[in-house]
């Protein structure tokens, strides 16, 4: 009986830590809507608004990783050959 309770408690703790870790990961790509000093508000492509730190201008397309702004990577042109 106690082994069951311990295993259930450990499983619940694992699920809870995974959920918390996923909630802090605000990685997205979007457009800068407002800038205040070194922080900017980014409207992500999925509709969320995220505050992040970094240098950006309003209207710029950026990527947010771990609460920091990075320039969005441009897609490479595909090479067509014979």
Phi and psi in radians as a Rosetta constraint file:
Dihedral C 1 N 2 CA 2 C 2 CIRCULARHARMONIC -1.225 0.35
Dihedral N 2 CA 2 C 2 N 3 CIRCULARHARMONIC -0.527 0.35
Dihedral C 2 N 3 CA 3 C 3 CIRCULARHARMONIC -1.144 0.35
Dihedral N 3 CA 3 C 3 N 4 CIRCULARHARMONIC -0.647 0.35
Dihedral C 3 N 4 CA 4 C 4 CIRCULARHARMONIC -1.118 0.35
Dihedral N 4 CA 4 C 4 N 5 CIRCULARHARMONIC -0.790 0.35
Dihedral C 4 N 5 CA 5 C 5 CIRCULARHARMONIC -1.108 0.35
Dihedral N 5 CA 5 C 5 N 6 CIRCULARHARMONIC -0.724 0.35
Dihedral C 5 N 6 CA 6 C 6 CIRCULARHARMONIC -1.137 0.35
Dihedral N 6 CA 6 C 6 N 7 CIRCULARHARMONIC -0.759 0.35
Dihedral C 6 N 7 CA 7 C 7 CIRCULARHARMONIC -1.173 0.35
Dihedral N 7 CA 7 C 7 N 8 CIRCULARHARMONIC -0.650 0.35
Dihedral C 7 N 8 CA 8 C 8 CIRCULARHARMONIC -1.152 0.35
Dihedral N 8 CA 8 C 8 N 9 CIRCULARHARMONIC -0.733 0.35
Dihedral C 8 N 9 CA 9 C 9 CIRCULARHARMONIC -1.110 0.35
Dihedral N 9 CA 9 C 9 N 10 CIRCULARHARMONIC -0.722 0.35
Dihedral C 9 N 10 CA 10 C 10 CIRCULARHARMONIC -1.163 0.35
Dihedral N 10 CA 10 C 10 N 11 CIRCULARHARMONIC -0.684 0.35
Dihedral C 10 N 11 CA 11 C 11 CIRCULARHARMONIC -1.123 0.35
Dihedral N 11 CA 11 C 11 N 12 CIRCULARHARMONIC -0.731 0.35
Dihedral C 11 N 12 CA 12 C 12 CIRCULARHARMONIC -1.152 0.35
Dihedral N 12 CA 12 C 12 N 13 CIRCULARHARMONIC -0.672 0.35
Dihedral C 12 N 13 CA 13 C 13 CIRCULARHARMONIC -1.124 0.35
Dihedral N 13 CA 13 C 13 N 14 CIRCULARHARMONIC -0.698 0.35
Dihedral C 13 N 14 CA 14 C 14 CIRCULARHARMONIC -1.113 0.35
Dihedral N 14 CA 14 C 14 N 15 CIRCULARHARMONIC -0.783 0.35
Dihedral C 14 N 15 CA 15 C 15 CIRCULARHARMONIC -1.111 0.35
Dihedral N 15 CA 15 C 15 N 16 CIRCULARHARMONIC -0.712 0.35
Dihedral C 15 N 16 CA 16 C 16 CIRCULARHARMONIC -1.141 0.35
Dihedral N 16 CA 16 C 16 N 17 CIRCULARHARMONIC -0.737 0.35
Dihedral C 16 N 17 CA 17 C 17 CIRCULARHARMONIC -1.204 0.35
Dihedral N 17 CA 17 C 17 N 18 CIRCULARHARMONIC -0.619 0.35
Dihedral C 17 N 18 CA 18 C 18 CIRCULARHARMONIC -1.152 0.35
Dihedral N 18 CA 18 C 18 N 19 CIRCULARHARMONIC -0.683 0.35
Dihedral C 18 N 19 CA 19 C 19 CIRCULARHARMONIC -1.171 0.35
Dihedral N 19 CA 19 C 19 N 20 CIRCULARHARMONIC -0.695 0.35
Dihedral C 19 N 20 CA 20 C 20 CIRCULARHARMONIC -1.170 0.35
Dihedral N 20 CA 20 C 20 N 21 CIRCULARHARMONIC -0.745 0.35
Dihedral C 20 N 21 CA 21 C 21 CIRCULARHARMONIC -1.102 0.35
Dihedral N 21 CA 21 C 21 N 22 CIRCULARHARMONIC -0.667 0.35
Dihedral C 21 N 22 CA 22 C 22 CIRCULARHARMONIC -1.216 0.35
Dihedral N 22 CA 22 C 22 N 23 CIRCULARHARMONIC -0.540 0.35
Dihedral C 22 N 23 CA 23 C 23 CIRCULARHARMONIC -1.271 0.35
Dihedral N 23 CA 23 C 23 N 24 CIRCULARHARMONIC -0.485 0.35
Dihedral C 23 N 24 CA 24 C 24 CIRCULARHARMONIC -1.433 0.35
Dihedral N 24 CA 24 C 24 N 25 CIRCULARHARMONIC -0.333 0.35
Dihedral C 24 N 25 CA 25 C 25 CIRCULARHARMONIC -1.416 0.35
Dihedral N 25 CA 25 C 25 N 26 CIRCULARHARMONIC 1.734 0.35
Dihedral C 25 N 26 CA 26 C 26 CIRCULARHARMONIC -1.890 0.35
Dihedral N 26 CA 26 C 26 N 27 CIRCULARHARMONIC 0.954 0.35
Dihedral C 26 N 27 CA 27 C 27 CIRCULARHARMONIC -1.457 0.35
Dihedral N 27 CA 27 C 27 N 28 CIRCULARHARMONIC 2.150 0.35
Dihedral C 27 N 28 CA 28 C 28 CIRCULARHARMONIC -2.765 0.35
Dihedral N 28 CA 28 C 28 N 29 CIRCULARHARMONIC 2.937 0.35
Dihedral C 28 N 29 CA 29 C 29 CIRCULARHARMONIC -2.084 0.35
Dihedral N 29 CA 29 C 29 N 30 CIRCULARHARMONIC 2.357 0.35
Dihedral C 29 N 30 CA 30 C 30 CIRCULARHARMONIC -2.952 0.35
Dihedral N 30 CA 30 C 30 N 31 CIRCULARHARMONIC -2.862 0.35
Dihedral C 30 N 31 CA 31 C 31 CIRCULARHARMONIC -1.995 0.35
Dihedral N 31 CA 31 C 31 N 32 CIRCULARHARMONIC 2.427 0.35
Dihedral C 31 N 32 CA 32 C 32 CIRCULARHARMONIC -1.276 0.35
Dihedral N 32 CA 32 C 32 N 33 CIRCULARHARMONIC 2.203 0.35
Dihedral C 32 N 33 CA 33 C 33 CIRCULARHARMONIC -1.810 0.35
Dihedral N 33 CA 33 C 33 N 34 CIRCULARHARMONIC -0.499 0.35
Dihedral C 33 N 34 CA 34 C 34 CIRCULARHARMONIC -2.662 0.35
Dihedral N 34 CA 34 C 34 N 35 CIRCULARHARMONIC 2.600 0.35
Dihedral C 34 N 35 CA 35 C 35 CIRCULARHARMONIC -2.255 0.35
Dihedral N 35 CA 35 C 35 N 36 CIRCULARHARMONIC 2.274 0.35
Dihedral C 35 N 36 CA 36 C 36 CIRCULARHARMONIC -2.303 0.35
Dihedral N 36 CA 36 C 36 N 37 CIRCULARHARMONIC 1.717 0.35
Dihedral C 36 N 37 CA 37 C 37 CIRCULARHARMONIC 1.183 0.35
Dihedral N 37 CA 37 C 37 N 38 CIRCULARHARMONIC -2.089 0.35
Dihedral C 37 N 38 CA 38 C 38 CIRCULARHARMONIC -1.715 0.35
Dihedral N 38 CA 38 C 38 N 39 CIRCULARHARMONIC -0.041 0.35
Dihedral C 38 N 39 CA 39 C 39 CIRCULARHARMONIC -1.829 0.35
Dihedral N 39 CA 39 C 39 N 40 CIRCULARHARMONIC 2.600 0.35
Dihedral C 39 N 40 CA 40 C 40 CIRCULARHARMONIC -2.382 0.35
Dihedral N 40 CA 40 C 40 N 41 CIRCULARHARMONIC 2.644 0.35
Dihedral C 40 N 41 CA 41 C 41 CIRCULARHARMONIC -1.765 0.35
Dihedral N 41 CA 41 C 41 N 42 CIRCULARHARMONIC 2.205 0.35
Dihedral C 41 N 42 CA 42 C 42 CIRCULARHARMONIC -2.028 0.35
Dihedral N 42 CA 42 C 42 N 43 CIRCULARHARMONIC 2.231 0.35
Dihedral C 42 N 43 CA 43 C 43 CIRCULARHARMONIC -1.632 0.35
Dihedral N 43 CA 43 C 43 N 44 CIRCULARHARMONIC 1.951 0.35
Dihedral C 43 N 44 CA 44 C 44 CIRCULARHARMONIC -1.281 0.35
Dihedral N 44 CA 44 C 44 N 45 CIRCULARHARMONIC 2.805 0.35
Dihedral C 44 N 45 CA 45 C 45 CIRCULARHARMONIC -1.103 0.35
Dihedral N 45 CA 45 C 45 N 46 CIRCULARHARMONIC -0.436 0.35
Dihedral C 45 N 46 CA 46 C 46 CIRCULARHARMONIC -1.541 0.35
Dihedral N 46 CA 46 C 46 N 47 CIRCULARHARMONIC 0.069 0.35
Dihedral C 46 N 47 CA 47 C 47 CIRCULARHARMONIC 1.787 0.35
Dihedral N 47 CA 47 C 47 N 48 CIRCULARHARMONIC -0.227 0.35
Dihedral C 47 N 48 CA 48 C 48 CIRCULARHARMONIC -1.326 0.35
Dihedral N 48 CA 48 C 48 N 49 CIRCULARHARMONIC 2.689 0.35
Dihedral C 48 N 49 CA 49 C 49 CIRCULARHARMONIC -1.977 0.35
Dihedral N 49 CA 49 C 49 N 50 CIRCULARHARMONIC 2.272 0.35
Dihedral C 49 N 50 CA 50 C 50 CIRCULARHARMONIC -2.226 0.35
Dihedral N 50 CA 50 C 50 N 51 CIRCULARHARMONIC 2.423 0.35
Dihedral C 50 N 51 CA 51 C 51 CIRCULARHARMONIC -1.664 0.35
Dihedral N 51 CA 51 C 51 N 52 CIRCULARHARMONIC 2.337 0.35
Dihedral C 51 N 52 CA 52 C 52 CIRCULARHARMONIC -2.509 0.35
Dihedral N 52 CA 52 C 52 N 53 CIRCULARHARMONIC 2.830 0.35
Dihedral C 52 N 53 CA 53 C 53 CIRCULARHARMONIC -1.869 0.35
Dihedral N 53 CA 53 C 53 N 54 CIRCULARHARMONIC 2.545 0.35
Dihedral C 53 N 54 CA 54 C 54 CIRCULARHARMONIC 2.540 0.35
Dihedral N 54 CA 54 C 54 N 55 CIRCULARHARMONIC 3.032 0.35
Dihedral C 54 N 55 CA 55 C 55 CIRCULARHARMONIC -1.560 0.35
Dihedral N 55 CA 55 C 55 N 56 CIRCULARHARMONIC 2.120 0.35
Dihedral C 55 N 56 CA 56 C 56 CIRCULARHARMONIC -2.742 0.35
Dihedral N 56 CA 56 C 56 N 57 CIRCULARHARMONIC 2.769 0.35
Dihedral C 56 N 57 CA 57 C 57 CIRCULARHARMONIC -1.970 0.35
Dihedral N 57 CA 57 C 57 N 58 CIRCULARHARMONIC 2.691 0.35
Dihedral C 57 N 58 CA 58 C 58 CIRCULARHARMONIC -1.093 0.35
Dihedral N 58 CA 58 C 58 N 59 CIRCULARHARMONIC 2.305 0.35
Dihedral C 58 N 59 CA 59 C 59 CIRCULARHARMONIC 1.661 0.35
Dihedral N 59 CA 59 C 59 N 60 CIRCULARHARMONIC -0.168 0.35
Dihedral C 59 N 60 CA 60 C 60 CIRCULARHARMONIC -1.296 0.35
Dihedral N 60 CA 60 C 60 N 61 CIRCULARHARMONIC 2.535 0.35
Dihedral C 60 N 61 CA 61 C 61 CIRCULARHARMONIC -1.568 0.35
Dihedral N 61 CA 61 C 61 N 62 CIRCULARHARMONIC 2.094 0.35
Dihedral C 61 N 62 CA 62 C 62 CIRCULARHARMONIC -2.320 0.35
Dihedral N 62 CA 62 C 62 N 63 CIRCULARHARMONIC 2.924 0.35
Dihedral C 62 N 63 CA 63 C 63 CIRCULARHARMONIC -2.037 0.35
Dihedral N 63 CA 63 C 63 N 64 CIRCULARHARMONIC 2.320 0.35
Dihedral C 63 N 64 CA 64 C 64 CIRCULARHARMONIC -1.834 0.35
Dihedral N 64 CA 64 C 64 N 65 CIRCULARHARMONIC 2.146 0.35
Dihedral C 64 N 65 CA 65 C 65 CIRCULARHARMONIC -2.301 0.35
Dihedral N 65 CA 65 C 65 N 66 CIRCULARHARMONIC 2.041 0.35
Dihedral C 65 N 66 CA 66 C 66 CIRCULARHARMONIC 1.024 0.35
Dihedral N 66 CA 66 C 66 N 67 CIRCULARHARMONIC 0.754 0.35
Dihedral C 66 N 67 CA 67 C 67 CIRCULARHARMONIC 1.205 0.35
Dihedral N 67 CA 67 C 67 N 68 CIRCULARHARMONIC 0.313 0.35
Dihedral C 67 N 68 CA 68 C 68 CIRCULARHARMONIC -2.198 0.35
Dihedral N 68 CA 68 C 68 N 69 CIRCULARHARMONIC 2.531 0.35
Dihedral C 68 N 69 CA 69 C 69 CIRCULARHARMONIC -1.581 0.35
Dihedral N 69 CA 69 C 69 N 70 CIRCULARHARMONIC 2.323 0.35
Dihedral C 69 N 70 CA 70 C 70 CIRCULARHARMONIC -2.192 0.35
Dihedral N 70 CA 70 C 70 N 71 CIRCULARHARMONIC 2.643 0.35
Dihedral C 70 N 71 CA 71 C 71 CIRCULARHARMONIC -1.160 0.35
Dihedral N 71 CA 71 C 71 N 72 CIRCULARHARMONIC 2.406 0.35
Dihedral C 71 N 72 CA 72 C 72 CIRCULARHARMONIC -1.167 0.35
Dihedral N 72 CA 72 C 72 N 73 CIRCULARHARMONIC 2.391 0.35
Dihedral C 72 N 73 CA 73 C 73 CIRCULARHARMONIC -1.393 0.35
Dihedral N 73 CA 73 C 73 N 74 CIRCULARHARMONIC 2.346 0.35
Dihedral C 73 N 74 CA 74 C 74 CIRCULARHARMONIC -1.461 0.35
Dihedral N 74 CA 74 C 74 N 75 CIRCULARHARMONIC 2.516 0.35
Dihedral C 74 N 75 CA 75 C 75 CIRCULARHARMONIC -1.227 0.35
Dihedral N 75 CA 75 C 75 N 76 CIRCULARHARMONIC 2.415 0.35
Dihedral C 75 N 76 CA 76 C 76 CIRCULARHARMONIC -1.340 0.35
Dihedral N 76 CA 76 C 76 N 77 CIRCULARHARMONIC 2.545 0.35
Dihedral C 76 N 77 CA 77 C 77 CIRCULARHARMONIC -1.258 0.35
Dihedral N 77 CA 77 C 77 N 78 CIRCULARHARMONIC 2.429 0.35
Dihedral C 77 N 78 CA 78 C 78 CIRCULARHARMONIC -1.439 0.35
Dihedral N 78 CA 78 C 78 N 79 CIRCULARHARMONIC 2.445 0.35
Dihedral C 78 N 79 CA 79 C 79 CIRCULARHARMONIC -1.609 0.35
Dihedral N 79 CA 79 C 79 N 80 CIRCULARHARMONIC 2.203 0.35
Dihedral C 79 N 80 CA 80 C 80 CIRCULARHARMONIC -1.880 0.35
Dihedral N 80 CA 80 C 80 N 81 CIRCULARHARMONIC 2.327 0.35
Dihedral C 80 N 81 CA 81 C 81 CIRCULARHARMONIC -2.329 0.35
Dihedral N 81 CA 81 C 81 N 82 CIRCULARHARMONIC -3.022 0.35
